[in-house]
Amino acid sequence: MTLKFRNPANGDVVEITRLSCVAAFFLGPLYLLAYGFAWHALAWTVLAIGPALIWKESALAVSLPVTCLLYSLMIHPLLIGKLRVNGWLPTRDDAVPSPRQRGYDVFGEAPVSGPIDAGRALPPTPRTAANDGESSA
Protein backbone atom coordinates (compact mmCIF):
# COMPACT_ATOMS: atom_id res chain seq x y z
CA MET A 1 0.00 0.00 0.00
CA THR A 2 1.56 3.25 -1.13
CA LEU A 3 0.18 6.57 0.00
CA LYS A 4 1.36 9.82 -1.55
CA PHE A 5 1.12 13.31 -0.16
CA ARG A 6 1.92 16.64 -1.82
CA ASN A 7 3.12 19.78 -0.11
CA PRO A 8 0.95 22.61 -1.51
CA ALA A 9 3.63 25.20 -0.76
CA ASN A 10 6.37 23.75 -2.96
CA GLY A 11 4.88 20.73 -4.75
CA ASP A 12 7.12 18.09 -3.16
CA VAL A 13 5.66 14.59 -3.02
CA VAL A 14 6.28 12.06 -0.23
CA GLU A 15 5.47 8.35 -0.44
CA ILE A 16 4.57 6.17 2.53
CA THR A 17 5.02 2.48 1.69
CA ARG A 18 5.22 -0.85 3.53
CA LEU A 19 8.93 -0.36 4.04
CA SER A 20 8.11 2.21 6.72
CA CYS A 21 6.41 -0.59 8.69
CA VAL A 22 9.47 -2.82 8.33
CA ALA A 23 11.80 0.00 9.36
CA ALA A 24 9.64 0.83 12.38
CA PHE A 25 9.64 -2.84 13.41
CA PHE A 26 13.41 -3.31 13.25
CA LEU A 27 14.66 0.17 14.16
CA GLY A 28 12.03 0.99 16.80
CA PRO A 29 12.74 4.19 18.70
CA LEU A 30 15.50 5.25 16.29
CA TYR A 31 12.99 5.35 13.43
CA LEU A 32 10.49 7.23 15.57
CA LEU A 33 13.10 9.80 16.61
CA ALA A 34 14.26 10.26 13.02
CA TYR A 35 10.77 11.37 12.00
CA GLY A 36 10.02 13.57 14.99
CA PHE A 37 8.02 11.26 17.24
CA ALA A 38 10.04 11.77 20.44
CA TRP A 39 7.15 10.97 22.78
CA HIS A 40 6.39 7.79 20.89
CA ALA A 41 10.06 6.79 21.07
CA LEU A 42 9.91 7.24 24.84
CA ALA A 43 6.65 5.26 25.01
CA TRP A 44 8.23 2.50 22.87
CA THR A 45 11.15 2.27 25.29
CA VAL A 46 8.88 2.15 28.35
CA LEU A 47 6.58 -0.47 26.81
CA ALA A 48 9.44 -2.63 25.57
CA ILE A 49 11.85 -2.49 28.50
CA GLY A 50 9.61 -1.40 31.38
CA PRO A 51 8.01 -4.79 32.10
CA ALA A 52 11.45 -6.40 32.34
CA LEU A 53 12.51 -3.81 34.91
CA ILE A 54 9.37 -4.23 36.98
CA TRP A 55 8.93 -8.01 36.89
CA LYS A 56 11.52 -10.43 35.57
CA GLU A 57 13.95 -10.40 32.66
CA SER A 58 11.77 -13.00 30.94
CA ALA A 59 9.08 -10.30 30.47
CA LEU A 60 11.38 -8.74 27.88
CA ALA A 61 10.87 -11.79 25.66
CA VAL A 62 7.19 -10.88 25.43
CA SER A 63 7.15 -7.09 25.70
CA LEU A 64 9.83 -6.35 23.10
CA PRO A 65 8.22 -8.23 20.16
CA VAL A 66 4.75 -6.98 21.11
CA THR A 67 5.98 -3.37 21.19
CA CYS A 68 7.78 -3.77 17.86
CA LEU A 69 4.66 -5.21 16.27
CA LEU A 70 2.42 -2.54 17.79
CA TYR A 71 4.49 0.36 16.46
CA SER A 72 4.98 -1.24 13.05
CA LEU A 73 1.18 -1.32 12.75
CA MET A 74 0.78 2.22 14.12
CA ILE A 75 3.42 3.94 11.98
CA HIS A 76 1.18 4.60 8.93
CA PRO A 77 -1.51 6.48 10.90
CA LEU A 78 1.20 8.38 12.78
CA LEU A 79 2.94 9.48 9.58
CA ILE A 80 -0.33 10.37 7.84
CA GLY A 81 -1.46 12.42 10.83
CA LYS A 82 1.84 14.29 10.97
CA LEU A 83 1.74 15.10 7.26
CA ARG A 84 -1.86 16.32 7.42
CA VAL A 85 -1.14 18.51 10.46
CA ASN A 86 1.77 20.05 8.54
CA GLY A 87 -0.56 20.88 5.62
CA TRP A 88 0.34 18.08 3.18
CA LEU A 89 -2.55 16.93 0.99
CA PRO A 90 -3.25 13.40 -0.31
CA THR A 91 -2.44 13.19 -4.01
CA ARG A 92 -3.00 10.83 -6.91
CA ASP A 93 -0.92 7.71 -7.48
CA ASP A 94 0.88 8.97 -10.59
CA ALA A 95 2.54 11.88 -8.75
CA VAL A 96 6.31 11.44 -8.77
CA PRO A 97 8.52 12.50 -5.86
CA SER A 98 11.37 14.80 -6.74
CA PRO A 99 14.88 13.32 -6.53
CA ARG A 100 15.86 15.64 -3.68
CA GLN A 101 12.80 14.83 -1.54
CA ARG A 102 13.36 12.36 1.28
CA GLY A 103 10.42 10.04 1.72
CA TYR A 104 9.33 8.17 4.81
CA ASP A 105 10.80 4.97 3.44
CA VAL A 106 13.44 6.04 0.94
CA PHE A 107 17.06 6.16 2.05
CA GLY A 108 18.57 7.43 -1.16
CA GLU A 109 17.68 9.38 -4.22
CA ALA A 110 14.83 8.29 -6.42
CA PRO A 111 15.85 7.09 -9.87
CA VAL A 112 15.58 9.73 -12.53
CA SER A 113 13.91 8.50 -15.70
CA GLY A 114 14.23 11.64 -17.78
CA PRO A 115 15.88 15.03 -17.86
CA ILE A 116 15.74 16.93 -14.61
CA ASP A 117 13.44 19.92 -14.82
CA ALA A 118 14.86 23.08 -13.31
CA GLY A 119 11.37 24.19 -12.26
CA ARG A 120 9.75 27.48 -13.00
CA ALA A 121 11.22 30.84 -12.21
CA LEU A 122 9.76 32.82 -9.36
CA PRO A 123 8.45 36.32 -10.08
CA PRO A 124 10.75 39.13 -8.94
CA THR A 125 9.92 40.63 -5.60
CA PRO A 126 9.94 44.40 -5.16
CA ARG A 127 12.69 45.56 -2.84
CA THR A 128 12.76 48.78 -0.92
CA ALA A 129 15.72 50.54 0.63
CA ALA A 130 14.45 49.61 4.13
CA ASN A 131 14.47 45.91 3.28
CA ASP A 132 17.88 45.89 1.62
CA GLY A 133 19.78 46.62 4.77
CA GLU A 134 21.78 49.09 2.74
CA SER A 135 21.18 52.70 3.49
CA SER A 136 22.70 55.61 1.71
CA ALA A 137 23.08 57.64 4.91
VORORO-96399 format. One record per residue: residue in one letter; chain; x, y, z of N, C-alpha, C in turn. Coordinates in Angstrom, 1 decimal. Example, Ala and Ser with C-alpha at 12.3 -4.5 7.8 and 13.67 -1.06 7.14 Angstrom:
! residues 2
+------+-------+--------+--------+--------+--------+---------+--------+--------+--------+--------+
: rest : kette :  neast : nnorth :    nup : caeast : canorth :   caup :  ceast : cnorth :    cup :
+------+-------+--------+--------+--------+--------+---------+--------+--------+--------+--------+
:    A :     A :   13.2 :   -5.7 :    7.8 :   12.3 :    -4.5 :    7.8 :   13.2 :   -3.3 :    7.8 :
:    S :     A :   12.8 :   -2.2 :    7.1 :   13.7 :    -1.1 :    7.1 :   12.9 :    0.0 :    7.9 :
+------+-------+--------+--------+--------+--------+---------+--------+--------+--------+--------+
! end
This chain:
! residues 137
+------+-------+--------+--------+--------+--------+---------+--------+--------+--------+--------+
: rest : kette :  neast : nnorth :    nup : caeast : canorth :   caup :  ceast : cnorth :    cup :
+------+-------+--------+--------+--------+--------+---------+--------+--------+--------+--------+
:    M :     A :    0.8 :   -1.2 :    0.0 :    0.0 :     0.0 :    0.0 :    0.9 :    1.2 :    0.0 :
:    T :     A :    0.8 :    2.0 :   -1.0 :    1.6 :     3.3 :   -1.1 :    0.6 :    4.4 :   -1.0 :
:    L :     A :    0.9 :    5.3 :   -0.1 :    0.2 :     6.6 :    0.0 :    1.1 :    7.7 :   -0.4 :
:    K :     A :    0.6 :    8.7 :   -1.1 :    1.4 :     9.8 :   -1.6 :    0.7 :   11.1 :   -1.1 :
:    F :     A :    1.6 :   12.0 :   -0.6 :    1.1 :    13.3 :   -0.2 :    1.9 :   14.4 :   -0.8 :
:    R :     A :    1.3 :   15.5 :   -1.2 :    1.9 :    16.6 :   -1.8 :    1.9 :   17.9 :   -0.9 :
:    N :     A :    3.0 :   18.5 :   -0.8 :    3.1 :    19.8 :   -0.1 :    2.6 :   20.9 :   -1.0 :
:    P :     A :    1.5 :   21.6 :   -0.6 :    0.9 :    22.6 :   -1.5 :    1.9 :   23.8 :   -1.6 :
:    A :     A :    2.8 :   24.0 :   -0.7 :    3.6 :    25.2 :   -0.8 :    4.7 :   25.1 :   -1.9 :
:    N :     A :    5.3 :   23.9 :   -2.0 :    6.4 :    23.8 :   -3.0 :    6.2 :   22.6 :   -3.9 :
:    G :     A :    5.2 :   21.8 :   -3.8 :    4.9 :    20.7 :   -4.8 :    5.6 :   19.4 :   -4.5 :
:    D :     A :    6.4 :   19.3 :   -3.4 :    7.1 :    18.1 :   -3.2 :    6.1 :   17.0 :   -2.9 :
:    V :     A :    6.5 :   15.8 :   -3.2 :    5.7 :    14.6 :   -3.0 :    6.4 :   13.6 :   -2.1 :
:    V :     A :    5.7 :   13.0 :   -1.1 :    6.3 :    12.1 :   -0.2 :    5.5 :   10.8 :   -0.3 :
:    E :     A :    6.1 :    9.6 :   -0.4 :    5.5 :     8.3 :   -0.4 :    5.6 :    7.7 :    0.9 :
:    I :     A :    4.5 :    7.0 :    1.3 :    4.6 :     6.2 :    2.5 :    4.3 :    4.8 :    2.0 :
:    T :     A :    5.2 :    3.8 :    2.2 :    5.0 :     2.5 :    1.7 :    5.1 :    1.5 :    2.8 :
:    R :     A :    5.1 :    0.2 :    2.5 :    5.2 :    -0.8 :    3.5 :    6.6 :   -0.9 :    4.2 :
:    L :     A :    7.6 :   -0.4 :    3.5 :    8.9 :    -0.4 :    4.0 :    9.0 :    0.5 :    5.3 :
:    S :     A :    8.1 :    1.4 :    5.5 :    8.1 :     2.2 :    6.7 :    7.7 :    1.3 :    7.9 :
:    C :     A :    6.8 :    0.4 :    7.6 :    6.4 :    -0.6 :    8.7 :    7.6 :   -1.5 :    9.1 :
:    V :     A :    8.3 :   -2.0 :    8.1 :    9.5 :    -2.8 :    8.3 :   10.5 :   -2.1 :    9.1 :
:    A :     A :   10.8 :   -0.8 :    8.7 :   11.8 :     0.0 :    9.4 :   11.4 :    0.3 :   10.8 :
:    A :     A :   10.1 :    0.6 :   11.0 :    9.6 :     0.8 :   12.4 :    9.7 :   -0.4 :   13.2 :
:    F :     A :    9.5 :   -1.6 :   12.7 :    9.6 :    -2.8 :   13.4 :   11.1 :   -3.1 :   13.9 :
:    F :     A :   12.0 :   -3.0 :   12.9 :   13.4 :    -3.3 :   13.2 :   14.2 :   -2.2 :   13.9 :
:    L :     A :   13.9 :   -0.9 :   13.6 :   14.7 :     0.2 :   14.2 :   14.0 :    0.8 :   15.4 :
:    G :     A :   12.7 :    0.6 :   15.6 :   12.0 :     1.0 :   16.8 :   12.2 :    2.5 :   17.1 :
:    P :     A :   12.7 :    2.8 :   18.3 :   12.7 :     4.2 :   18.7 :   13.6 :    5.1 :   17.8 :
:    L :     A :   14.6 :    4.5 :   17.2 :   15.5 :     5.2 :   16.3 :   14.7 :    5.8 :   15.1 :
:    Y :     A :   13.8 :    4.9 :   14.5 :   13.0 :     5.4 :   13.4 :   12.0 :    6.4 :   13.9 :
:    L :     A :   11.4 :    6.2 :   15.1 :   10.5 :     7.2 :   15.6 :   11.2 :    8.6 :   15.8 :
:    L :     A :   12.4 :    8.6 :   16.4 :   13.1 :     9.8 :   16.6 :   13.5 :   10.5 :   15.3 :
:    A :     A :   13.8 :    9.7 :   14.3 :   14.3 :    10.3 :   13.0 :   13.1 :   11.0 :   12.4 :
:    Y :     A :   11.9 :   10.7 :   12.6 :   10.8 :    11.4 :   12.0 :   10.0 :   12.2 :   13.0 :
:    G :     A :   10.6 :   12.6 :   14.1 :   10.0 :    13.6 :   15.0 :    9.0 :   13.1 :   16.0 :
:    F :     A :    9.0 :   11.8 :   16.3 :    8.0 :    11.3 :   17.2 :    8.8 :   10.9 :   18.5 :
:    A :     A :    9.2 :   12.0 :   19.2 :   10.0 :    11.8 :   20.4 :    9.2 :   11.1 :   21.6 :
:    W :     A :    8.0 :   11.5 :   21.7 :    7.2 :    11.0 :   22.8 :    6.8 :    9.5 :   22.5 :
:    H :     A :    6.6 :    9.2 :   21.2 :    6.4 :     7.8 :   20.9 :    7.6 :    6.9 :   21.1 :
:    A :     A :    8.8 :    7.5 :   20.8 :   10.1 :     6.8 :   21.1 :   10.2 :    6.5 :   22.6 :
:    L :     A :    9.9 :    7.5 :   23.4 :    9.9 :     7.2 :   24.8 :    8.9 :    6.2 :   25.3 :
:    A :     A :    7.7 :    6.3 :   24.7 :    6.6 :     5.3 :   25.0 :    7.1 :    3.9 :   24.5 :
:    W :     A :    7.7 :    3.8 :   23.4 :    8.2 :     2.5 :   22.9 :    9.2 :    1.9 :   23.9 :
:    T :     A :   10.1 :    2.7 :   24.4 :   11.1 :     2.3 :   25.3 :   10.5 :    1.8 :   26.6 :
:    V :     A :    9.5 :    2.6 :   27.1 :    8.9 :     2.2 :   28.3 :    8.1 :    0.9 :   28.2 :
:    L :     A :    7.4 :    0.7 :   27.0 :    6.6 :    -0.5 :   26.8 :    7.5 :   -1.7 :   26.6 :
:    A :     A :    8.6 :   -1.5 :   25.9 :    9.4 :    -2.6 :   25.6 :   10.3 :   -3.1 :   26.7 :
:    I :     A :   10.9 :   -2.1 :   27.5 :   11.8 :    -2.5 :   28.5 :   11.3 :   -2.4 :   29.9 :
:    G :     A :   10.2 :   -1.6 :   30.1 :    9.6 :    -1.4 :   31.4 :    9.2 :   -2.7 :   32.1 :
:    P :     A :    8.4 :   -3.6 :   31.4 :    8.0 :    -4.8 :   32.1 :    9.2 :   -5.6 :   32.6 :
:    A :     A :   10.3 :   -5.6 :   31.9 :   11.5 :    -6.4 :   32.3 :   12.1 :   -5.8 :   33.6 :
:    L :     A :   12.0 :   -4.5 :   33.7 :   12.5 :    -3.8 :   34.9 :   11.6 :   -4.0 :   36.1 :
:    I :     A :   10.3 :   -4.1 :   35.9 :    9.4 :    -4.2 :   37.0 :    9.3 :   -5.7 :   37.4 :
:    W :     A :    9.1 :   -6.6 :   36.5 :    8.9 :    -8.0 :   36.9 :   10.2 :   -8.8 :   36.7 :
:    K :     A :   10.3 :   -9.7 :   35.8 :   11.5 :   -10.4 :   35.6 :   12.1 :  -10.1 :   34.2 :
:    E :     A :   13.3 :  -10.6 :   34.0 :   13.9 :   -10.4 :   32.7 :   13.2 :  -11.2 :   31.6 :
:    S :     A :   12.5 :  -12.2 :   31.9 :   11.8 :   -13.0 :   30.9 :   10.6 :  -12.2 :   30.4 :
:    A :     A :   10.2 :  -11.1 :   31.0 :    9.1 :   -10.3 :   30.5 :    9.5 :   -9.6 :   29.2 :
:    L :     A :   10.8 :   -9.4 :   29.1 :   11.4 :    -8.7 :   27.9 :   11.1 :   -9.6 :   26.6 :
:    A :     A :   11.1 :  -10.9 :   26.8 :   10.9 :   -11.8 :   25.7 :    9.5 :  -11.6 :   25.1 :
:    V :     A :    8.6 :  -11.1 :   25.9 :    7.2 :   -10.9 :   25.4 :    7.0 :   -9.4 :   25.1 :
:    S :     A :    7.4 :   -8.5 :   25.9 :    7.2 :    -7.1 :   25.7 :    7.9 :   -6.5 :   24.5 :
:    L :     A :    9.1 :   -6.9 :   24.2 :    9.8 :    -6.4 :   23.1 :    9.2 :   -6.7 :   21.8 :
:    P :     A :    8.9 :   -8.0 :   21.4 :    8.2 :    -8.2 :   20.2 :    6.8 :   -7.6 :   20.0 :
:    V :     A :    6.1 :   -7.6 :   21.2 :    4.8 :    -7.0 :   21.1 :    4.8 :   -5.5 :   20.8 :
:    T :     A :    5.8 :   -4.8 :   21.4 :    6.0 :    -3.4 :   21.2 :    6.4 :   -3.1 :   19.8 :
:    C :     A :    7.3 :   -3.9 :   19.3 :    7.8 :    -3.8 :   17.9 :    6.6 :   -4.0 :   16.9 :
:    L :     A :    5.8 :   -5.0 :   17.1 :    4.7 :    -5.2 :   16.3 :    3.6 :   -4.1 :   16.4 :
:    L :     A :    3.4 :   -3.6 :   17.6 :    2.4 :    -2.5 :   17.8 :    2.8 :   -1.3 :   17.0 :
:    Y :     A :    4.1 :   -0.9 :   17.1 :    4.5 :     0.4 :   16.5 :    4.7 :    0.2 :   15.0 :
:    S :     A :    4.9 :   -1.0 :   14.5 :    5.0 :    -1.2 :   13.1 :    3.6 :   -1.1 :   12.5 :
:    L :     A :    2.6 :   -1.5 :   13.2 :    1.2 :    -1.3 :   12.7 :    0.7 :    0.1 :   12.9 :
:    M :     A :    1.2 :    0.8 :   13.9 :    0.8 :     2.2 :   14.1 :    1.5 :    3.3 :   13.3 :
:    I :     A :    2.6 :    2.9 :   12.6 :    3.4 :     3.9 :   12.0 :    2.7 :    4.6 :   10.8 :
:    H :     A :    1.9 :    3.9 :   10.0 :    1.2 :     4.6 :    8.9 :    0.2 :    5.7 :    9.4 :
:    P :     A :   -0.7 :    5.4 :   10.4 :   -1.5 :     6.5 :   10.9 :   -0.7 :    7.6 :   11.5 :
:    L :     A :    0.4 :    7.3 :   12.2 :    1.2 :     8.4 :   12.8 :    1.8 :    9.3 :   11.7 :
:    L :     A :    2.4 :    8.7 :   10.7 :    2.9 :     9.5 :    9.6 :    1.9 :   10.3 :    8.8 :
:    I :     A :    0.7 :    9.7 :    8.6 :   -0.3 :    10.4 :    7.8 :   -0.8 :   11.5 :    8.7 :
:    G :     A :   -1.0 :   11.3 :   10.0 :   -1.5 :    12.4 :   10.8 :   -0.5 :   13.6 :   10.9 :
:    K :     A :    0.8 :   13.2 :   10.9 :    1.8 :    14.3 :   11.0 :    1.9 :   15.1 :    9.7 :
:    L :     A :    1.8 :   14.4 :    8.5 :    1.7 :    15.1 :    7.3 :    0.5 :   16.0 :    7.1 :
:    R :     A :   -0.6 :   15.5 :    7.5 :   -1.9 :    16.3 :    7.4 :   -1.8 :   17.5 :    8.3 :
:    V :     A :   -1.3 :   17.4 :    9.5 :   -1.1 :    18.5 :   10.5 :   -0.2 :   19.6 :    9.9 :
:    N :     A :    0.8 :   19.1 :    9.2 :    1.8 :    20.0 :    8.5 :    1.3 :   20.6 :    7.2 :
:    G :     A :    0.0 :   20.3 :    6.8 :   -0.6 :    20.9 :    5.6 :   -0.4 :   20.1 :    4.3 :
:    W :     A :    0.2 :   18.9 :    4.4 :    0.3 :    18.1 :    3.2 :   -1.0 :   17.5 :    2.8 :
:    L :     A :   -1.3 :   17.4 :    1.5 :   -2.5 :    16.9 :    1.0 :   -2.4 :   15.6 :    0.3 :
:    P :     A :   -3.3 :   14.7 :    0.4 :   -3.3 :    13.4 :   -0.3 :   -3.3 :   13.7 :   -1.8 :
:    T :     A :   -2.5 :   13.0 :   -2.6 :   -2.4 :    13.2 :   -4.0 :   -2.7 :   11.9 :   -4.8 :
:    R :     A :   -2.7 :   12.0 :   -6.1 :   -3.0 :    10.8 :   -6.9 :   -1.8 :    9.9 :   -7.0 :
:    D :     A :   -2.0 :    8.7 :   -7.5 :   -0.9 :     7.7 :   -7.5 :    0.2 :    8.0 :   -8.5 :
:    D :     A :   -0.1 :    8.8 :   -9.6 :    0.9 :     9.0 :  -10.6 :    1.8 :   10.2 :  -10.3 :
:    A :     A :    1.6 :   10.8 :   -9.1 :    2.5 :    11.9 :   -8.7 :    3.9 :   11.3 :   -8.4 :
:    V :     A :    4.9 :   11.9 :   -8.9 :    6.3 :    11.4 :   -8.8 :    7.1 :   12.3 :   -7.8 :
:    P :     A :    7.7 :   11.7 :   -6.8 :    8.5 :    12.5 :   -5.9 :    9.8 :   13.0 :   -6.6 :
:    S :     A :   10.2 :   14.2 :   -6.1 :   11.4 :    14.8 :   -6.7 :   12.6 :   14.1 :   -6.2 :
:    P :     A :   13.7 :   14.1 :   -7.0 :   14.9 :    13.3 :   -6.5 :   15.5 :   13.8 :   -5.2 :
:    R :     A :   15.3 :   15.1 :   -4.9 :   15.9 :    15.6 :   -3.7 :   15.0 :   15.4 :   -2.5 :
:    Q :     A :   13.8 :   15.0 :   -2.6 :   12.8 :    14.8 :   -1.5 :   13.0 :   13.5 :   -0.8 :
:    R :     A :   13.2 :   13.6 :    0.5 :   13.4 :    12.4 :    1.3 :   12.0 :   11.9 :    1.7 :
:    G :     A :   11.7 :   10.6 :    1.4 :   10.4 :    10.0 :    1.7 :   10.5 :    9.4 :    3.1 :
:    Y :     A :    9.4 :    8.8 :    3.5 :    9.3 :     8.2 :    4.8 :    9.8 :    6.7 :    4.7 :
:    D :     A :   10.3 :    6.3 :    3.6 :   10.8 :     5.0 :    3.4 :   12.0 :    4.9 :    2.5 :
:    V :     A :   12.4 :    6.0 :    1.9 :   13.4 :     6.0 :    0.9 :   14.7 :    6.5 :    1.6 :
:    F :     A :   15.8 :    5.8 :    1.5 :   17.1 :     6.2 :    2.1 :   18.1 :    6.4 :    1.0 :
:    G :     A :   17.7 :    7.1 :   -0.1 :   18.6 :     7.4 :   -1.2 :   17.8 :    8.3 :   -2.1 :
:    E :     A :   18.4 :    8.6 :   -3.2 :   17.7 :     9.4 :   -4.2 :   16.8 :    8.5 :   -5.1 :
:    A :     A :   15.7 :    9.0 :   -5.5 :   14.8 :     8.3 :   -6.4 :   15.5 :    8.2 :   -7.8 :
:    P :     A :   15.3 :    7.2 :   -8.5 :   15.8 :     7.1 :   -9.9 :   15.2 :    8.1 :  -10.8 :
:    V :     A :   16.0 :    8.7 :  -11.6 :   15.6 :     9.7 :  -12.5 :   15.4 :    9.1 :  -13.9 :
:    S :     A :   14.2 :    9.2 :  -14.4 :   13.9 :     8.5 :  -15.7 :   14.0 :    9.4 :  -16.9 :
:    G :     A :   14.1 :   10.7 :  -16.7 :   14.2 :    11.6 :  -17.8 :   15.1 :   12.8 :  -17.4 :
:    P :     A :   15.1 :   13.9 :  -18.2 :   15.9 :    15.0 :  -17.9 :   15.3 :   15.7 :  -16.6 :
:    I :     A :   16.2 :   16.2 :  -15.8 :   15.7 :    16.9 :  -14.6 :   15.2 :   18.3 :  -15.0 :
:    D :     A :   14.0 :   18.6 :  -14.5 :   13.4 :    19.9 :  -14.8 :   13.9 :   20.9 :  -13.8 :
:    A :     A :   14.3 :   22.1 :  -14.2 :   14.9 :    23.1 :  -13.3 :   13.7 :   23.8 :  -12.6 :
:    G :     A :   12.5 :   23.5 :  -12.9 :   11.4 :    24.2 :  -12.3 :   11.0 :   25.5 :  -12.9 :
:    R :     A :   10.1 :   26.2 :  -12.4 :    9.8 :    27.5 :  -13.0 :   10.3 :   28.6 :  -12.2 :
:    A :     A :   10.6 :   29.7 :  -12.9 :   11.2 :    30.8 :  -12.2 :   10.2 :   31.6 :  -11.4 :
:    L :     A :   10.6 :   32.0 :  -10.2 :    9.8 :    32.8 :   -9.4 :    9.7 :   34.3 :   -9.9 :
:    P :     A :    8.5 :   34.9 :   -9.7 :    8.5 :    36.3 :  -10.1 :    9.3 :   37.2 :   -9.2 :
:    P :     A :    9.9 :   38.3 :   -9.8 :   10.8 :    39.1 :   -8.9 :    9.9 :   39.8 :   -7.8 :
:    T :     A :   10.6 :   40.0 :   -6.7 :    9.9 :    40.6 :   -5.6 :   10.4 :   42.1 :   -5.5 :
:    P :     A :    9.5 :   43.0 :   -5.3 :    9.9 :    44.4 :   -5.2 :   10.8 :   44.6 :   -3.9 :
:    R :     A :   11.8 :   45.3 :   -4.0 :   12.7 :    45.6 :   -2.8 :   12.7 :   47.1 :   -2.6 :
:    T :     A :   12.6 :   47.4 :   -1.3 :   12.8 :    48.8 :   -0.9 :   14.1 :   49.0 :   -0.2 :
:    A :     A :   14.5 :   50.2 :    0.0 :   15.7 :    50.5 :    0.6 :   15.7 :   50.1 :    2.1 :
:    A :     A :   14.5 :   50.1 :    2.7 :   14.5 :    49.6 :    4.1 :   14.7 :   48.1 :    4.2 :
:    N :     A :   14.3 :   47.4 :    3.2 :   14.5 :    45.9 :    3.3 :   15.8 :   45.5 :    2.8 :
:    D :     A :   16.6 :   46.3 :    2.1 :   17.9 :    45.9 :    1.6 :   18.9 :   45.8 :    2.7 :
:    G :     A :   18.8 :   46.6 :    3.8 :   19.8 :    46.6 :    4.8 :   20.9 :   47.6 :    4.4 :
:    E :     A :   20.8 :   48.1 :    3.2 :   21.8 :    49.1 :    2.7 :   21.1 :   50.5 :    2.7 :
:    S :     A :   21.7 :   51.3 :    3.5 :   21.2 :    52.7 :    3.5 :   22.2 :   53.6 :    2.9 :
:    S :     A :   21.8 :   54.7 :    2.3 :   22.7 :    55.6 :    1.7 :   23.2 :   56.7 :    2.7 :
:    A :     A :   22.7 :   56.6 :    3.9 :   23.1 :    57.6 :    4.9 :   24.4 :   57.3 :    5.6 :
+------+-------+--------+--------+--------+--------+---------+--------+--------+--------+--------+
! end
